[in-house]
Amino acid sequence: MSEYSDTLKHPDVEEHIDLFFYRPLGYRLACLGRKLGWIPNAVTVVSIFLGIGCGLLLLPADRRWNLAGMLLLVLADICDSADGQLARLTGQYSRLGRILDGASGDLWFLSIYICLVLRMWPEWGWSGFFLALAAGLFHSFQACIADRCRNFHLRVVNGSRMSEYETSAQVEAEYRRVSFSREPVYKVFLFFYKGYTRTQEQCCPQQLRLARVIDGEWSADVSGRLRESLRRDSLPWMKWCNVLTFNWRAIFLCLSVVVLARPEIYFLAELTLGNLILLMLLLNYEQLCQFYAHVEPDALEGESES
């Protein structure tokens, strides 16, 4: 089981549904992929087509087709889990793979949102379009911030190892290095990834400041103690990050579309519940980062001794 454990990110940021369902199935698929010589990005592309298929099956107001669509979405997420696990099993890490992996979920939900708008059109018209547009924009923003906080926590726990935390300056440097004539697809993905990381930094300035403090000011003799204290204080917020990721969205989507047959309920949940969680997470996590950016190592001595 140690090999399986090595395919996981870290228990702090793994969601319970993932650990009990998606990760074990993803691991088995990744092991099969290793034997057959698959590359992680190919598995990601398969997940994209499955997710788009989910959207198409949610278009008709028929629970049987809708349920089949949700099953496709489950398969898409199993593949999405497997691609990262396959990358860890085979050592095939790449920035393009990470970007493509993140973009896959966006493409799933883009298909789902478009098809639900078309389904709602006879009753809602343009009102349904603007409702879905607002929900989609905030959905993307919620996932963006949750992803940033999770990766920052991984960086605190593991340093740069197994963390995808990057600054816009790092991405900009890579973007300038890559030639469009030789790697056009990678160049295009990097262009959009620059904007993605820049948005994260603009929304989480204290987190970016703390990352620089950790790299430049925390000496080796105090870094371990500070990191452990920061990890402990950051950990409770990881569950809220997980609420803003795939699993809970899929549950709300299934309840709204398949059980209740009212897609608008899903969009309204994104705009209300999702944004309330986002606001709580963003304000509190920025406050936490601001505190640790100014903390004196001696202030934690009494706490560590107790």
N, C-alpha and C positions, 0 to 999 in steps of 0.2 A: 504493500500500500504506500510505501514511501515514494514510488514513482508517481502514483496518482496524486499524492500531496504536493509533489513538485510541479504539477500542472496547474495548481490553484494559485491565485494571487496572494492572499493573506487572509486568515480567518477574520481579521478586523473588518474587512470590507466585503467579504462574501455574504451574499443574501441567503437567508435560510432556505428559500425555495430552490435556489441554485444548488446549494450544497446537497439537498435531499433528492433533487430530480435532474436538473439540467447538467450539472457537472459530472455525475456518474455516467449518464448517457453520452455526454460529450467526450468523456475520456475513452469510452469504448469505441466511439466513432473515430477518435483521434488515433487510437492504436491500430484500427483497421487502415486508416489513411497512411500511417507510417509503413505498414507492410506493403501497401499498394503503391507507395511512392507519391502520394498526393502532396501538393504544396498548400499551405494555409490559405493563401489568397484565392485558390480555386474553390475551397470550401466556403469562403466568404461570398463568392459570386453565386454559388448555389443557394445560400441563405437569402440573398437579395431576390432571386427569382421566386423562392418560396413565399417571401414576404409580400411581393407584388401580387402573387396568386391569391394570398389571403384577402387583399383589398378587393380583387375582382369578385371573389365569392361572397363578399359582404354587400355587394351592389344590389342583388335582388332581395326583396323583403320576404325571404323564405328561410325559416329557421334551420332547415336541413342543410341548405347551401352555406348558411352563415356558420353553422357548427363545423362544417368541413373546412371553411376558411380559417376558423380559430385553430383547428388541428394543423393546418399548414403553417400558421404563425408559431405554434409550438415547435414544429419541425425546423422552422427557420431559426428559432432561438437555440435549439440543440446544435445546429450547424454553427451558429455564431459562437457558442461556447466551445465547440470542437476546434474551430480554427485557432483560437488562442492556445488551447491545450496542445494542439498539434505543433504549434510554433515552439512551445516550451519543451515538448518531447524531442524535437528534432533540431532545436537551436536555430530555427529559421526566422529570426527576428528582423523586422525592418520597419522603418518609419512609414513607408507606403502601406504596409500591412496594417499598422495601427490606425492610420487615417481611413483606409478602406473599411476596416472593421467598424469604426465609428460612423462612417457614412452609410453603412448597410442599414442600420436601424432607422436613419432618417428616410431612406428610400422606402422601407416597409411602410412607415406611417404616412409618407407622402401619398403612396398608392391608396392606403386605407382612407385618408382624409378626402381625397378626390372622389373616390367611389361613394363614400357616405354623403358627400355634398350632392352628388348626382341622385342618390337614392332619396334624399330629403327635398329635392328641388320642387316636385309638384306641390308640396305643402308649404315649404319655407321660402322657396325662390332665392332672391339675393340675400335675404336675411340669414338663411342657412349658410350661404357662401361666406359672408363676413363673420359669422359666428365661428365657422371652422377655421377661417384664416387667422382670427385672433387666437383661438385655441392652439393652432399649429405653431404660431410664433412664440407663444409663451411655453408651449411644450418644448420647443427647441432650446429656449433660454433656460428652462428648468433643468433639462438634461445636461446642458453645457456647464452650469454651475455645480451640479451634483458631481459630474465627472471631474471637475477641477478639485473639489474638496477631497474626493476619494483618492485622487492621485497625489495630492499634497500629503494626505495621511500616510500613504504608502512610502512617500519619500522620507517622512519623519521616521517611520519604522525601519525601513531598509536602506536609507540613503538613496542613491541613484539606481540601485539594483531593484529590478521588477517594478519600477515606477515609471509611468509615462508622462510625468510632470515635465513640461518644457516651457520655456519663455518664448515670447514672440521674437526676441532677438536671435535665439537659437534657430528658430524656424526661418527667419529672414536670411540668416547666413547660409542655411542649406538651400533656400530658394535661389539665392544669388549664385551658388556653386553649380546648380543643376542646369544643364543645357536643354533648351526646349527641343532642339533638333535631334538630340540623342535619347531623351527621356520625356517625351511630350505629356504622357499621362501623369507621370509623377510630378512634373512641373505644374500642371493644372491643379492637381490635388493640393500641392504645397501652397498655391496661391490662395485657395479657400481656407486652408488650415492656418495661414497667417492671420486672416481675419478672425477665425475662431479663437485662437490663443489671445489675440489682442482684446477681444470682447471679454474673455475671462479675466484678463489683467485689469481691465477698466472697471469691472464689477467687483473684483477682489483685490484692491490695492494693498490692504494690510497683509494679506496672505503673501503677495509678491514681496513686500518689504521684509516679512519674517523669513522667507526663503533666502533672501540675500544676507540677512543677519546670521542665519544658521551657517551659511557657507563661509562668511567672512569674519564673524566675530565670536562664535562659540568655540572656545579652545577645546583641545582634545580631552583635558582632564575634567571638564564640566559638561561636555556635549552629551555624554551618555545619560547623565542624570536629568539634564534638561529635556532631552528627547523623550525619555520615559515619562516625565511629568506631562509634557505636551501630548504624548500619545494617549495617556490616561484621560486628559481633559477633552481631547478631540474625539475619542472613541464613541461617546454617546450620540454624536451628531452623524455618525456613519449610517445609523439605521434610518435617519431621515433622508440622507442621500439615496439610500436604497429604495425608499418609497417613491422617489422621483425617477427611478429607472424602469426597466422594461416590465418586470413581473407584475407590479401592482397596476400599471397601466393596462396590461393585458387582461387582468381580472376585471377592472372597471369596464373595459371595452366589451368583454364577454357578457357581463351583466346588462349593460345598456343595449347592446345590439341583438344578442341572441336571446336572453331571458326576457327583457322588457320590450324589445323591438322598438326602442326609442333612442336613436343615435345621438340626438341633441343632448341627452343626459350626460353622455361621455364628454362632449365638448364643454358643457357647463361645469362639470367636475374639474376639468383642466383649468378653467378660468377662475374658479373659486378655491376649491380645496388645494389644488396644485400650487396656486400662487400664494396662498396663505403659508403653506409649508416652505415654499421657496423663500419668502420674506423672513420667516422665523430663522431658517437655516443661515441665510446670508448675513443678517444682522448679528446673530450670535456668534457665528464663526469668525466674522471680521473682528468682533470685539475680542474674541479669544486670541486671535493672531496679533492684534494690537498690544494686548497685555504681554505676550511672550516676546514681542519685538523689543520691549523696554525692560523686561524682567532682569533683575540682578541675580546671578548665580547663588549668592549668599542667602537670598530670600527663600530658597528652596531647601536649605540645609536642615532647618528644624523639621520640616515636613518629611524629608527623607529619613531622618533619625527616628521619628515617631513610627 
